Amino acid sequence: MPNTLTGEDVQHIAELARLDIPAEEETQLLTELNSILEFVGQLQQVDTTGVEPLAHPTQFTPEKTGFSGGPGLGGQQAREDEARPSGLDVDALLKAAPAREGRCVKVRAVFNTESADAS
């Protein structure tokens, strides 16, 4: 990844995200994205020798949460994983989607360009 982004990069990112970035906002967005990348570059310079990697930025323990944990978080978990209603109108969301398949939103492949296109 290059150290700085260009206007072309911003347009490409916007296209992938299906965002319409007005021309007058592109320069400000380019500045902000490059500032973020610069900060990430600074973070990459931090010596993390001896620092154990985390699955989550805070250490959850059974004593703090009341749960014994689960896979993927090193035995640590904030809450039980259970389905619950979102309160959103699914039919309205599906109607607004550019493409759908049954009751699912169909999206264009981003990483595997050989896949079927949803457009």
Secondary structure, DSSP 8 states (H G I E B T S, - for coil): --SS--HHHHHHHHHHTT----HHHHHHHHHHHHHHHHHHHHHHTS--TT----SSSS---HHHHS----TTTTT--SS----------HHHHHHHSSSEETTEE----SS-TTS----
